Amino acid sequence: MEQVSGRFVHGLIGLLGFGWLLLSPGWAAELALEFHGPLQQGSLVIGQTEPGVEVFLDGRQLRISEDGLFLMGFGRDAKPEATLKLVFPDGAHEVRELEIAQRQYQIQRIEGLPPRKVTPRTEDLVRIRKEAALVRKARKRDDPRTDFLSGFIWPVQGAISGVYGSQRILNGQPRRPHYGIDIAAPTGTPVRAPSDGFVTLVHPDMFFSGGTLILDHGHGLSSAFLHLRRILVKEGERVTQGEIIAEVGATGRVTGAHLDWRINLFQTRLDPQLLVAPMPTAARE
């Protein structure tokens, strides 16, 4: 592997414990590359290198900001190894072999769902495909904005009723894993923007997810909020962290009122809990 020396990293974005910190622009270290965030399944990792460097993850080029920031996402079933390649403006390059920690996932059994929501009818499938296409389109957005640097907070506080990665058994039938975190809260509870963002999708009633809202945080990173009763923002609107954007509901495929919060890096589904501080015990009760 060809090594590149004398590279500097400026304006480092640090992920310290569960807190996000922007260090002073004067900080510098002779490093070709810095990672912030755990290299594990379900994780979002912020990388930084020298501006002007091209970065490739497993052969796919990543967006890099003017300051040298880029995002990597490792899905639920990410392989144990990944290859990162940096190509510098002078033609030099560096290759890093990344070790991705593997996780064990729960099995969650849910009973009492309407049979049609578990096994849709033929006529439902047309609607489901159209709605899935809308979601995919929203998640393809690739803006240079770095709204994600505002950090992340819980959009709602309450009991955790479902976690990322769990294998779902619905009405006794195995279905796809769960890719978000479920937070139980009464219908009408305000939902707050977990980070700064741009509204890319508002839908009042999708077959599975009911009232659905997607916020784009830049660089292909997005949040989705499912099962909403009411959405209080419009497509094309900018929001700031903590702003009330919707209300918890019990729409779509549910057994009770809750918020299903999801994080994606383009089409890679990530674990929202890895981005926020642990919820206070009192808030979960």
KEKE-3310 file (N, C-alpha, C; in steps of 0.2 Angstrom, whole numbers, plus 5000, padded with zeros to 4 digits):
npx = (5004:5003:5009:5005:5012:5013:5000:4987:4973:4960:4948:4942:4928:4922:4916:4912:4911:4894:4892:4892:4905:4912:4928:4941:4946:4959:4965:4976:4983:4995:4989:4982:4969:4954:4942:4926:4915:4908:4915:4905:4891:4876:4881:4884:4897:4908:4920:4936:4947:4961:4956:4950:4954:4949:4937:4934:4923:4923:4924:4915:4912:4913:4904:4912:4916:4920:4928:4934:4926:4917:4904:4901:4891:4886:4877:4864:4868:4881:4897:4911:4923:4928:4934:4943:4948:4959:4962:4974:4976:4989:4990:4995:4990:4980:4976:4964:4960:4946:4939:4924:4913:4903:4885:4873:4856:4840:4824:4808:4792:4776:4759:4742:4740:4731:4726:4728:4738:4749:4749:4747:4734:4732:4729:4733:4747:4751:4749:4758:4771:4771:4772:4784:4793:4792:4798:4811:4816:4816:4826:4837:4842:4856:4864:4876:4875:4879:4870:4869:4879:4874:4872:4862:4846:4834:4819:4807:4802:4800:4794:4804:4799:4803:4818:4832:4836:4830:4823:4808:4793:4778:4761:4764:4771:4786:4794:4802:4817:4817:4820:4821:4819:4807:4797:4786:4772:4759:4746:4746:4757:4771:4782:4799:4812:4826:4838:4846:4838:4830:4815:4810:4800:4783:4769:4752:4747:4753:4753:4760:4767:4759:4756:4769:4785:4800:4816:4830:4847:4859:4872:4867:4861:4847:4832:4818:4801:4788:4771:4763:4751:4749:4756:4767:4774:4780:4784:4800:4803:4814:4820:4825:4835:4826:4814:4796:4789:4779:4766:4764:4756:4745:4745:4745:4753:4752:4750:4748:4749:4764:4781:4790:4806:4818:4835:4844:4858:4858:4852:4856:4852:4852:4856:4847:4849:4863:4867:4862:4862:4859:4842:4835:4830:4818:4811:4808:4799)
npy = (4994:5011:5024:5040:5055:5069:5075:5086:5089:5099:5109:5099:5087:5081:5066:5063:5052:5052:5065:5078:5088:5103:5106:5119:5128:5130:5119:5105:5090:5079:5069:5058:5054:5054:5047:5047:5041:5025:5010:5000:4988:4997:5010:5027:5036:5049:5056:5064:5072:5079:5094:5092:5079:5064:5052:5035:5021:5005:5005:5014:5031:5044:5059:5073:5087:5105:5107:5094:5085:5069:5056:5040:5025:5011:4997:4986:4973:4974:4969:4961:4967:4982:4993:5007:5020:5033:5046:5058:5075:5076:5064:5054:5040:5031:5017:5010:4996:4993:4987:4981:4980:4967:4964:4957:4954:4957:4947:4951:4949:4953:4954:4955:4963:4971:4958:4961:4971:4964:4954:4960:4963:4960:4972:4981:4981:4988:5001:5001:5000:5012:5021:5017:5020:5034:5037:5031:5040:5052:5049:5049:5061:5072:5083:5097:5102:5103:5100:5091:5093:5100:5091:5078:5075:5068:5065:5063:5059:5044:5028:5015:5005:4997:4991:4995:4984:4973:4957:4954:4946:4945:4944:4930:4928:4928:4943:4957:4964:4976:4993:5005:5015:5013:5024:5025:5035:5046:5049:5064:5069:5081:5081:5083:5091:5082:5086:5100:5103:5099:5098:5084:5075:5074:5065:5060:5048:5033:5016:5006:5015:5025:5042:5051:5058:5065:5071:5079:5079:5083:5078:5066:5060:5056:5058:5049:5050:5041:5035:5046:5057:5070:5082:5096:5103:5108:5101:5106:5115:5123:5117:5119:5111:5105:5111:5110:5098:5089:5078:5064:5049:5035:5029:5019:5003:4998:4994:5003:5020:5028:5034:5030:5032:5034:5033:5036:5034:5038:5024:5016:5009:5015:5015:5025:5027:5027:5039:5048:5055:5044:5041:5050:5041:5045:5050:5039:5032)
npz = (5000:4996:5005:5010:5016:5026:5025:5030:5041:5043:5053:5060:5062:5077:5084:5100:5112:5114:5109:5098:5091:5084:5081:5083:5068:5068:5072:5069:5062:5057:5047:5036:5035:5045:5056:5063:5073:5076:5068:5063:5060:5055:5057:5056:5049:5050:5040:5037:5027:5017:5008:4991:4989:4982:4987:4989:4993:4994:4980:4976:4973:4985:4990:4994:5004:5003:5013:5015:5021:5022:5021:5027:5027:5035:5033:5040:5037:5034:5027:5035:5031:5023:5009:5008:4998:4994:4983:4979:4974:4968:4962:4970:4980:4993:5002:5013:5023:5030:5046:5050:5063:5068:5072:5084:5082:5088:5089:5085:5089:5083:5086:5081:5070:5056:5044:5031:5031:5033:5023:5009:4997:4979:4973:4981:4980:4969:4973:4984:4977:4970:4981:4987:4977:4977:4989:4987:4977:4985:4993:4985:4984:4983:4990:4993:5005:5023:5034:5043:5052:5063:5072:5081:5089:5100:5091:5097:5114:5124:5128:5121:5109:5098:5090:5079:5066:5071:5068:5061:5066:5060:5065:5066:5055:5046:5042:5034:5041:5055:5052:5059:5073:5085:5095:5108:5110:5115:5103:5094:5100:5099:5086:5084:5074:5072:5067:5058:5042:5026:5019:5009:5006:5009:5014:5016:5019:5018:5013:5021:5030:5034:5038:5032:5032:5026:5029:5022:5026:5020:5009:5006:5017:5027:5036:5041:5045:5052:5052:5056:5063:5059:5048:5049:5040:5024:5008:5001:5011:5023:5039:5056:5069:5082:5079:5078:5068:5065:5071:5082:5077:5073:5061:5046:5046:5061:5078:5088:5094:5089:5085:5071:5068:5056:5049:5034:5023:5008:5000:5010:5026:5042:5060:5070:5084:5086:5084:5094:5111:5125:5129:5143:5158:5164:5154:5146:5153)
capx = (5000:5007:5008:5005:5014:5012:4994:4984:4966:4958:4941:4939:4922:4923:4910:4915:4905:4888:4891:4895:4909:4916:4934:4943:4949:4966:4968:4978:4987:4998:4985:4979:4962:4951:4935:4922:4909:4910:4915:4901:4885:4871:4884:4886:4904:4910:4927:4939:4954:4962:4951:4953:4955:4944:4937:4930:4922:4921:4924:4910:4915:4909:4904:4917:4914:4926:4933:4936:4921:4913:4900:4901:4886:4887:4870:4863:4871:4887:4902:4916:4928:4927:4940:4942:4953:4959:4966:4976:4977:4995:4990:4996:4984:4981:4971:4963:4956:4942:4936:4917:4911:4896:4881:4868:4850:4834:4819:4802:4785:4770:4753:4736:4740:4726:4729:4729:4744:4754:4749:4743:4731:4736:4728:4737:4754:4752:4750:4764:4776:4771:4774:4791:4797:4793:4803:4818:4817:4818:4833:4843:4845:4863:4866:4882:4874:4881:4866:4870:4884:4871:4871:4856:4843:4828:4813:4801:4804:4795:4797:4807:4795:4806:4824:4835:4839:4827:4819:4801:4788:4771:4755:4767:4774:4793:4795:4809:4819:4815:4826:4821:4818:4800:4796:4779:4770:4752:4744:4747:4764:4775:4789:4804:4817:4832:4844:4844:4837:4826:4809:4810:4794:4777:4764:4748:4744:4756:4750:4763:4770:4754:4758:4776:4789:4807:4820:4837:4852:4864:4877:4863:4859:4840:4828:4811:4796:4783:4765:4762:4744:4748:4763:4766:4779:4779:4790:4804:4804:4820:4819:4831:4835:4821:4808:4791:4788:4774:4763:4764:4750:4744:4743:4748:4754:4753:4746:4747:4753:4771:4785:4796:4811:4823:4840:4847:4863:4855:4848:4858:4848:4857:4853:4847:4851:4870:4868:4860:4863:4854:4837:4834:4826:4811:4808:4806:4793)
capy = (5000:5017:5029:5047:5058:5077:5078:5089:5089:5105:5110:5092:5086:5075:5063:5062:5049:5053:5072:5081:5094:5106:5109:5125:5127:5130:5112:5101:5085:5076:5063:5057:5052:5054:5044:5049:5036:5018:5006:4994:4988:5002:5016:5033:5038:5055:5056:5070:5072:5086:5096:5091:5072:5060:5046:5029:5016:4999:5007:5020:5038:5048:5066:5076:5094:5109:5106:5088:5080:5064:5052:5033:5022:5003:4994:4981:4967:4976:4964:4962:4971:4987:4996:5014:5022:5040:5048:5065:5079:5075:5057:5049:5037:5027:5012:5008:4991:4994:4981:4983:4976:4964:4965:4953:4957:4954:4945:4954:4946:4957:4951:4959:4968:4969:4954:4965:4975:4959:4951:4964:4961:4962:4979:4985:4981:4994:5007:5000:5001:5019:5024:5015:5024:5041:5037:5030:5047:5057:5047:5049:5068:5072:5090:5098:5105:5099:5101:5085:5095:5102:5085:5075:5075:5063:5069:5062:5055:5040:5021:5012:4999:4993:4994:4994:4978:4967:4953:4955:4941:4949:4939:4924:4927:4931:4948:4960:4967:4983:4998:5011:5015:5015:5027:5025:5041:5047:5053:5071:5072:5085:5078:5089:5090:5079:5090:5104:5099:5101:5093:5082:5071:5074:5060:5060:5041:5028:5009:5003:5019:5030:5049:5050:5064:5064:5077:5078:5083:5084:5073:5060:5058:5059:5056:5048:5049:5036:5034:5052:5059:5077:5084:5103:5107:5107:5100:5112:5120:5121:5117:5119:5106:5106:5114:5105:5097:5084:5075:5057:5046:5028:5027:5014:4997:4999:4992:5008:5026:5028:5037:5026:5036:5031:5036:5033:5037:5036:5019:5012:5011:5016:5015:5032:5027:5028:5047:5052:5053:5039:5045:5050:5036:5047:5051:5033:5029)
capz = (5000:4995:5010:5009:5022:5026:5024:5035:5042:5046:5055:5061:5065:5081:5088:5106:5115:5110:5108:5092:5092:5079:5084:5080:5062:5068:5074:5063:5063:5051:5046:5029:5036:5052:5056:5069:5073:5076:5062:5064:5056:5057:5059:5051:5051:5047:5038:5035:5024:5014:5003:4985:4989:4980:4991:4986:4997:4990:4973:4974:4975:4990:4990:4999:5005:5002:5019:5016:5025:5019:5025:5026:5031:5035:5034:5045:5036:5031:5028:5040:5029:5018:5007:5007:4994:4994:4978:4980:4968:4964:4959:4975:4983:4999:5002:5019:5024:5036:5049:5052:5068:5067:5078:5085:5082:5091:5086:5088:5087:5084:5084:5081:5065:5051:5040:5024:5031:5033:5017:5005:4991:4973:4971:4986:4978:4964:4978:4988:4973:4969:4987:4987:4972:4980:4995:4984:4974:4990:4996:4980:4984:4984:4991:4996:5012:5028:5039:5048:5057:5069:5077:5081:5096:5099:5089:5102:5120:5126:5128:5115:5108:5093:5089:5073:5065:5074:5064:5063:5065:5060:5065:5065:5048:5046:5037:5033:5048:5056:5050:5062:5081:5087:5101:5109:5113:5113:5097:5095:5103:5094:5083:5082:5069:5075:5065:5052:5036:5020:5018:5003:5005:5013:5011:5021:5021:5014:5014:5027:5035:5035:5037:5031:5031:5025:5029:5020:5030:5016:5007:5005:5024:5028:5042:5039:5051:5050:5056:5058:5062:5055:5046:5049:5036:5017:5004:5000:5017:5027:5046:5060:5074:5088:5077:5078:5061:5064:5077:5082:5075:5073:5054:5042:5049:5068:5083:5093:5093:5090:5080:5069:5066:5052:5046:5028:5019:5002:5001:5016:5032:5048:5066:5073:5091:5087:5083:5099:5118:5128:5132:5150:5160:5166:5147:5143:5157)
cpx = (5004:5005:5009:5006:5013:5006:4991:4976:4964:4950:4938:4933:4923:4916:4913:4910:4899:4887:4895:4899:4913:4922:4936:4946:4956:4969:4970:4983:4989:4995:4982:4971:4960:4944:4932:4916:4912:4910:4911:4894:4880:4874:4885:4893:4906:4918:4929:4946:4955:4958:4955:4954:4949:4943:4932:4929:4919:4920:4919:4912:4910:4909:4908:4916:4921:4931:4936:4932:4918:4909:4901:4895:4887:4880:4870:4867:4878:4892:4907:4922:4925:4933:4939:4949:4953:4964:4967:4977:4983:4996:4992:4990:4986:4975:4970:4958:4952:4939:4929:4914:4904:4892:4876:4861:4844:4829:4813:4796:4780:4764:4747:4736:4734:4729:4732:4736:4750:4755:4745:4740:4734:4735:4732:4745:4756:4753:4757:4771:4777:4774:4782:4795:4797:4798:4810:4820:4820:4825:4839:4846:4852:4866:4873:4881:4876:4877:4867:4875:4881:4870:4864:4853:4837:4822:4807:4804:4798:4798:4799:4803:4798:4813:4827:4837:4835:4823:4812:4797:4781:4765:4758:4770:4781:4792:4801:4811:4817:4821:4826:4821:4811:4800:4789:4778:4763:4751:4743:4753:4768:4781:4793:4809:4823:4838:4842:4842:4832:4821:4809:4804:4789:4771:4759:4746:4747:4753:4753:4765:4765:4757:4766:4780:4797:4811:4827:4842:4859:4869:4873:4861:4852:4837:4821:4807:4790:4777:4762:4754:4744:4755:4762:4771:4777:4785:4794:4806:4810:4818:4825:4830:4830:4815:4802:4789:4781:4771:4763:4757:4750:4742:4747:4748:4756:4748:4744:4751:4760:4775:4790:4800:4817:4829:4843:4853:4862:4851:4850:4855:4853:4853:4853:4850:4859:4872:4866:4862:4858:4848:4836:4829:4819:4808:4805:4800:4786)
cpy = (5006:5022:5036:5051:5066:5079:5081:5089:5095:5105:5103:5092:5080:5073:5060:5059:5049:5060:5073:5087:5096:5109:5115:5124:5127:5123:5108:5096:5081:5069:5063:5057:5052:5051:5046:5046:5029:5014:5000:4994:4993:5009:5021:5035:5044:5055:5063:5069:5079:5088:5094:5083:5069:5053:5041:5024:5010:5000:5012:5026:5041:5055:5068:5084:5098:5109:5099:5083:5075:5060:5045:5030:5014:5000:4989:4975:4968:4970:4966:4967:4976:4990:5003:5016:5030:5042:5056:5068:5078:5068:5052:5046:5033:5023:5010:5002:4992:4988:4984:4978:4973:4964:4959:4956:4953:4951:4948:4951:4951:4954:4956:4964:4966:4964:4957:4969:4970:4956:4955:4961:4963:4969:4983:4986:4986:5000:5007:5002:5008:5023:5023:5019:5031:5042:5036:5037:5052:5056:5047:5056:5068:5080:5091:5101:5100:5101:5096:5088:5099:5097:5083:5074:5070:5068:5068:5058:5051:5033:5018:5005:4994:4996:4992:4987:4972:4963:4953:4949:4944:4944:4932:4922:4931:4937:4951:4963:4974:4988:5004:5010:5017:5018:5028:5032:5042:5051:5060:5074:5075:5081:5084:5086:5088:5083:5095:5100:5102:5096:5091:5077:5072:5070:5059:5053:5036:5021:5007:5009:5025:5037:5049:5056:5062:5071:5075:5083:5084:5078:5066:5057:5061:5055:5055:5047:5046:5036:5040:5054:5066:5079:5092:5107:5105:5105:5106:5117:5118:5121:5117:5114:5109:5109:5108:5104:5092:5082:5067:5054:5038:5026:5022:5007:4997:4995:4997:5014:5026:5032:5032:5031:5032:5035:5033:5037:5034:5030:5014:5014:5010:5016:5022:5032:5028:5035:5051:5050:5048:5044:5045:5045:5039:5048:5045:5030:5032)
cpz = (5000:5001:5008:5015:5021:5025:5030:5035:5046:5048:5056:5065:5070:5084:5094:5110:5111:5108:5101:5093:5086:5082:5080:5073:5062:5070:5068:5065:5057:5050:5039:5030:5043:5051:5063:5069:5073:5069:5064:5060:5059:5058:5054:5054:5047:5046:5036:5032:5021:5009:4996:4984:4986:4984:4988:4992:4993:4982:4971:4977:4979:4988:4995:4999:5003:5007:5020:5020:5020:5024:5023:5030:5030:5037:5039:5044:5032:5032:5033:5038:5023:5015:5005:5003:4993:4988:4978:4974:4964:4961:4964:4977:4989:5000:5010:5019:5031:5039:5052:5057:5067:5073:5078:5085:5085:5087:5089:5085:5088:5082:5084:5075:5060:5046:5033:5025:5032:5026:5012:4999:4985:4971:4975:4983:4973:4968:4981:4983:4971:4975:4988:4983:4974:4985:4992:4981:4979:4993:4991:4980:4986:4985:4994:5003:5017:5034:5045:5054:5063:5074:5077:5089:5094:5096:5094:5108:5122:5127:5121:5114:5102:5091:5082:5072:5067:5068:5066:5061:5066:5060:5063:5059:5048:5040:5037:5040:5049:5055:5054:5070:5082:5094:5102:5112:5111:5107:5099:5098:5098:5092:5081:5077:5073:5073:5060:5046:5031:5019:5010:5001:5011:5010:5017:5023:5016:5017:5021:5032:5037:5034:5037:5029:5031:5025:5027:5024:5026:5015:5007:5012:5025:5034:5039:5046:5049:5055:5059:5058:5058:5054:5045:5045:5029:5013:5001:5005:5021:5035:5050:5066:5080:5085:5076:5071:5060:5071:5076:5081:5076:5066:5051:5046:5056:5072:5089:5091:5094:5084:5078:5065:5062:5049:5040:5026:5012:5003:5007:5022:5038:5054:5069:5080:5092:5086:5089:5106:5120:5131:5139:5152:5161:5159:5144:5147:5155)
residu = (MET:GLU:GLN:VAL:SER:GLY:ARG:PHE:VAL:HIS:GLY:LEU:ILE:GLY:LEU:LEU:GLY:PHE:GLY:TRP:LEU:LEU:LEU:SER:PRO:GLY:TRP:ALA:ALA:GLU:LEU:ALA:LEU:GLU:PHE:HIS:GLY:PRO:LEU:GLN:GLN:GLY:SER:LEU:VAL:ILE:GLY:GLN:THR:GLU:PRO:GLY:VAL:GLU:VAL:PHE:LEU:ASP:GLY:ARG:GLN:LEU:ARG:ILE:SER:GLU:ASP:GLY:LEU:PHE:LEU:MET:GLY:PHE:GLY:ARG:ASP:ALA:LYS:PRO:GLU:ALA:THR:LEU:LYS:LEU:VAL:PHE:PRO:ASP:GLY:ALA:HIS:GLU:VAL:ARG:GLU:LEU:GLU:ILE:ALA:GLN:ARG:GLN:TYR:GLN:ILE:GLN:ARG:ILE:GLU:GLY:LEU:PRO:PRO:ARG:LYS:VAL:THR:PRO:ARG:THR:GLU:ASP:LEU:VAL:ARG:ILE:ARG:LYS:GLU:ALA:ALA:LEU:VAL:ARG:LYS:ALA:ARG:LYS:ARG:ASP:ASP:PRO:ARG:THR:ASP:PHE:LEU:SER:GLY:PHE:ILE:TRP:PRO:VAL:GLN:GLY:ALA:ILE:SER:GLY:VAL:TYR:GLY:SER:GLN:ARG:ILE:LEU:ASN:GLY:GLN:PRO:ARG:ARG:PRO:HIS:TYR:GLY:ILE:ASP:ILE:ALA:ALA:PRO:THR:GLY:THR:PRO:VAL:ARG:ALA:PRO:SER:ASP:GLY:PHE:VAL:THR:LEU:VAL:HIS:PRO:ASP:MET:PHE:PHE:SER:GLY:GLY:THR:LEU:ILE:LEU:ASP:HIS:GLY:HIS:GLY:LEU:SER:SER:ALA:PHE:LEU:HIS:LEU:ARG:ARG:ILE:LEU:VAL:LYS:GLU:GLY:GLU:ARG:VAL:THR:GLN:GLY:GLU:ILE:ILE:ALA:GLU:VAL:GLY:ALA:THR:GLY:ARG:VAL:THR:GLY:ALA:HIS:LEU:ASP:TRP:ARG:ILE:ASN:LEU:PHE:GLN:THR:ARG:LEU:ASP:PRO:GLN:LEU:LEU:VAL:ALA:PRO:MET:PRO:THR:ALA:ALA:ARG:GLU)
# end
